[in-house]
Amino acid sequence: GESVKEERMLMEMLLVSLAAGRAVMDLEGALKATYKDHGIVSSKSITIPGLAAPLHYLTAGSSSARHLVVLFHGAAFSARTWQVVGTLDALANAGLLAIAVDIPGYGNGSSGKQKQSTPGRQQLLQQLLRQLNWRDKVLVISASMGGSYGSPFVLQHPEQVSGYVSVAAVLDESAQKASKQPSVSEVPALLVWGEFDSPESSKARSQQDAFPLSQKVVMPKAPHPCYLKDPDAFNRLVLYFAGVAKDQPASIQGLPMKVFAKWN
């Protein structure tokens, strides 16, 4: 009867989800296998008040660079994902300082096994910048769950943000409601989606509402972690948004770029 149909439908949805998950892992595995390490990326840890373990991160680029990019990975990934995708190398080669955070409680546990509370997530980037003694603006890149770290900082400290790249990222709605910063409307935001994800969803619309100065782009035939499908196009897109590349990738829907990071 109906219950059997529902069970079959749920099972089919589960199988599709599992297959999609395997396909994503296969994409990352292929990138890991082909990534050429040129010695640009180094591994570091730093003590953050309130964290049970030191915060681990990967970094690339000169410490004397004037522009900083901080990246937060998705729940199924780690800081190394941003390395094998080539994003850290690309940013460093363009003269930027890049830091990819290993989020506590995720990945391989490089920053400890304990996940953070919502207030802990909301404060982490501000604490990290304080520990690094970084006082200039920062470009924030968040993928999926990483938005629970990136978006609160962008919403609560827009004056410290040169730009925000959301890759189907979570939007911290409590931080959005608590934010009394009118300058959020001046934060340039690049909203990146994979075609096979949900670029027309209510989640996508809420991102556009949160960041009035935003541009949505869609990577063709790409899954939720769209940067895995065409890393070169994704990296060129980020560099172009950051103002350090001459050419924008032709393969991405939603271009030409009209919104750019503002470093000054």
N, C-alpha and C positions, 0 to 999 in steps of 0.2 A: 504494500500500500504506500501511502504518502511517506511514512517514516522510513521505509526502505529507500525511497527516492532521495529523501533528504540525506540519509547516511551515505548513499552512493555519491551524491553531489559534494558532500563534505570531504569524502575520501578523494574524489577527483581534484578538488581544490587543494587538498593537502599534498597530493602527488605533484601537482603543478608547482606549488610553492617549493617543495623539496627539489624538484628538477631545476627550478630557477636558482635556488641556493647553490646547488652543485655547479651550475653553469657559471655563476659568479666566482665561486672558489677556483674553478678551472681557469677563468680569466686571470685572476690574481696569481695563480700558480705559474701560468705561462709567463707573466711579467717577471716574477721572481727568477725564473729560469733564464731569461734573456737579459736581465738587468746587468749592465757593465758598471762595476764600482770603480770610479776614477779617484777615490780617496777624498772626495769633497765633503762627504757627510761624516760627522763624528758623533759619538754617543756621550751624553752628559747627564748628571743628576744634580738636583738642587733641593735643599730643605725648604719646605713650605710649612708655616705654622698651622698646626691642626691636622696635618696629614700624618697617618701612621707610618708611612714609609717615604723615603726621598722620591721626589717627582723625577721620573726619567724622561729625557727628550732627545731627539735627534736634531742636530743643527748643521747648517751649511751656510757658507758665506763669511765675509769678514766681519769681525766684531766691531770694526770702525765704520761699518756701513751706516748710512743715514736713515735707511728705510727698513723696517722690520715687518715680517709676515709671520703670523702664528697660525698653525694648522691643528685642527681637532678632527680625529678620525671617527668613523662610524663604529657601531657596537660590535660588528663581526671582524673588525680590523685592528690595526695598531699603527704606531708612528711609522713603522717600516713600510707600510703601504704607500705612504707619501714618498718614500725613497724609491721603491721599485716602479712606481708610476712615473718617476723622473721629475716630479714637481720640485723637490728640494734642490736637485742639481740645476734645474732650469732657473729657479729663482736666484741661486747663488751666482750662476754664470751671467745673470743680468745685473749683478751688482747689489742685490738685496741680501739681507740677513734673514734666514728662514729658520723657524723653530717648530718642529712637529712634536706635540705633546703625546706621551703615552698616558692615556686617561686611567686614573686609579680604578682597579677592579675589572679592567677589560684587557683584551689582547693576551699577551703571555704573562701578565702580572708584573711587568717591569717596574710599575709604580705601586706595587703592593696589590693584594687581593681584595682589599676592602673598597667597596663602592661608596661614593660620597652622597651626602644628603643634598637636597635641593639648594639650601643656603651655601653649602660647601662648593657646589658646582657654580653657583652664581658669582662667587668671590674668587675662584681660583685664578683666572687670568689677571685680575687686578693684583693679586698677591704675587704671582709670578713676575709681572712687570716690576713690581716694587723690589723683589729680591734681585732682579737683574739690573736694577737701577736705571731702567729705561723710562725716559720722560717724554720722548717724542711720540708722534702718532704711530698707530699700528694698523696694518691691514689684517683682518681676521678671516680665515677660511674654515667653515664648518661643514662636515658631511654628516647627514642624518642625525644620529644621537649626539654627535659632537655639537649640535646646535644648542643643547642644554648647557653647554659651557660658553660657546661663542656669543649666542644671541643676548644673554643677560648683560654681558659686558658692553656690547654695542648699544643696547637700549638704555642702559644706566649711565654710560660714560661716552656719549657720542662725540664729545669734544676731543677724546683721545683716539678716535677712529678715523683712519683715512679712507676706509672702504670695507665693505662686508661682502664676502662670497659665500652664498648659501647653496650647498649641493643637496637639494631635497632635505634640508636640515630642519630639525625640530625647532619650533619657536617657543620660547619660554613665555607663556601667556601671563604668568604672575608678575614677571619682570616688566612685561609690556604694560600691564595695568598700573603697576607701581611707578613706572617711569613718568616723571613730570618734566622731562627734558624736551622742550620744543625743537631743539637742534637735531633730534632724531630724524626729522623730516629733511635734513640736509645731508644725511649720511648716504653716500653713493652705494648702492647695493646691486650685485650681480646675482640673479636667481637662476641657478643652473639645474636643469632637469634632464633625465633620460626619457626618450620617447616612450619606452615600455614601462615607465613608472606612472606617475599621475600628474602630469604638468597642467591639467585643467581642473584639478580637484579643489575642494574648499581649503585644503591645506596650502595649496599654491596661491589661492586668492588671499588667504590671511597673511602670507608673506608679503604680497604686493601691497596690502593695506598697511602693514606695519612699517614698510619702507617706501614712502611716496616717491623718493628719488631712486627708483629701481628699474632694472631692465631684465626681463625674463628671456632666457635662451634655452633651446631644446637640442640635445645631442641625438642625432638620428640613430634609430635601432639600438639604443643604449638602455641598459637596465637601471635599477635604483642607484647603484654606485657607478654612475655614467662615465667617470674618469677611467675606469678599467677598460672600457670598450675602445676608446680612441685617446690614449694618453697624450699624444703629441698635440692633438687639437685642443684638448682640455688645458694643457700647459700654455699653449700659445694664447688661448683665451684669457687665462689668468694674467699672463705677462702684459697683454694688450690692455686689460682693465687697469693694471697697476701703472700703466704709462711707460713701460720699458720695452715695448716691442713695436716695430713698424707695421707689421702685417697682422690682420685678424684672420682666423681660420675660416675658409670658405664653406666648410662642410656643416656648419652649425646654423640651425634655424633661429631667427630672431635678430640677426645682425643686419645692418651695420651697428656697431656699438655707439650708443649715444650717451652712456653714463661711464664716468671714469673716476678712479680713486683720486682723492684730493689730499696731497701730502702736507700742504702748507696751511 
